[in-house]
Amino acid sequence: MLTVYTQPNCPYCEQAKEWLTRNSIDYKVINVIEDNNALNFIKEKGHKSVPQIYLGNDLFVEGGFTGLSRQDPIVLREQLELNELRGLA
């Protein structure tokens, strides 16, 4: 399952969640304002903005919502299924 790192009042975060929901891709949300460990995690990974979309500890989609919106949802679901079969998700 994907993890979407977000913060309140972030229109790109809302758009990313809407895109994932509309395309039937499971995800969980972590608010980096409420979770200091999550904030430290994305900072350590070199990010300065949200949303950030991860699979485990690995960046799954570069470019936040903009990068996500350029993805083919069918290909994205296939990549997730392959990672699940490999035990990476």
Stockholm file with secondary structure:
# STOCKHOLM 1.0

chainA/1-89         MLTVYTQPNCPYCEQAKEWLTRNSIDYKVINVIEDNNALNFIKEKGHKSVPQIYLGNDLFVEGGFTGLSRQDPIVLREQLELNELRGLA
#=GR chainA/1-89 SS CEEEEECTTCHHHHHHHHHHHHTTCCEEEEETTTCHHHHHHHHHTTCCSSCEEEETTEEEETTHHHHHHTSCHHHHHHHHHHHHHTTCC
#=GC SS_cons        CEEEEECTTCHHHHHHHHHHHHTTCCEEEEETTTCHHHHHHHHHTTCCSSCEEEETTEEEETTHHHHHHTSCHHHHHHHHHHHHHTTCC
//
